[in-house]
Amino acid sequence: MREIQLRDAKATLSAVIDEAVRGQPAVITRHGRKEAVVLSFAEYEKLSRVPSFGRLLASFPGEDGDLPARSGATRDNPDL
C-alpha cells in the first residue's frame, strides 16, 4: 500500500481513486502521520461485513457436548 501526502492526494484525487478501484489502496498522510486510507467501495464493503470474534462465538449453533471438554488443570484454573 503506497503512502501519499495529503496535498498530493488532493492534486491527483481522481488518479488515487482510480488506483483504489483497481485494488491499490493508498494511505493519506498529513505532516508525516498516517491519517486516512482510500480504498475501493467493494473492499470497504468486504471489510465492514467481517464479524467480530465475539459475534462468531455467540452465533455458534452447537449443542452441549459438541466441543471436547478441556483437559488438564492450569495454574490459573486449578479446577479444570
Number of C-alpha atoms within 10 A of each C-alpha: 10 9 15 18 17 19 12 12 19 12 10 11 14 11 11 20 18 14 16 20 16 11 14 15 20 20 18 21 18 12 8 11 10 14 12 13 16 18 20 17 11 12 13 11 10 9 10 9 8 10 9 9 9 8 10 11 9 9 9 8 8 8 7 6 7 8 8 7 8 7 7 9 10 9 7 7 8 8 8 11
